Amino acid sequence: MKKIFFTIILYMALFNIVLGAASSGDSSQSNYKKGSSIILKAKKLEEKGKIEKAKKRYEKALKYLIKSNKEKPNQPDTLNYLGFALRKTGNLKEAEKYYLIGLGIDPNHNGINEYLGELYINTNRMELAKERLEVLKSCNCEEYQELKELIDRE
């Protein structure tokens, strides 16, 4: 009887270890997913004119994205969203740093090029914005169209 009880306890312990390992996954990916999901929700709020609510969401997203970047540094998508959230919360200098680090890793990253171009427009550096547009020129993507529209309005 003791042997059966011990065997059951051993199987339960092993099952919990395996289950825990399987569910823990890559926490940097999990943090990235959470942060990017919050950013998408914040964008929708911003489109509806709910700027303060959106800003709070961007601040919340930053916490996850910073964790993701610490766990798995220098992933261009993470750096892109870090820059984006920082820009949306008004921290333009810090946002630019993350965008530039991302471009150092992936100079053709569509999102970084678009968002950095937008930052340059917001800081009255139109020539630099046009350089970002030139990088996007051959991508045939929405990032090119969106940045071009913003530049054309200026």
Secondary structure, DSSP 8 states (H G I E B T S, - for coil): -HHHHHHHHHHHHHHHHHHHHHHH--HHHHHHHHHHHHHHHHHHHHHTT-HHHHHHHHHHHHHHHHHHHHHS---HHHHHHHHHHHHHTT-HHHHHHHHHHHHHH-TT-HHHHHHHHHHHHHTT-HHHHHHHHHHHGGG-SHHHHHHHHHHHH-
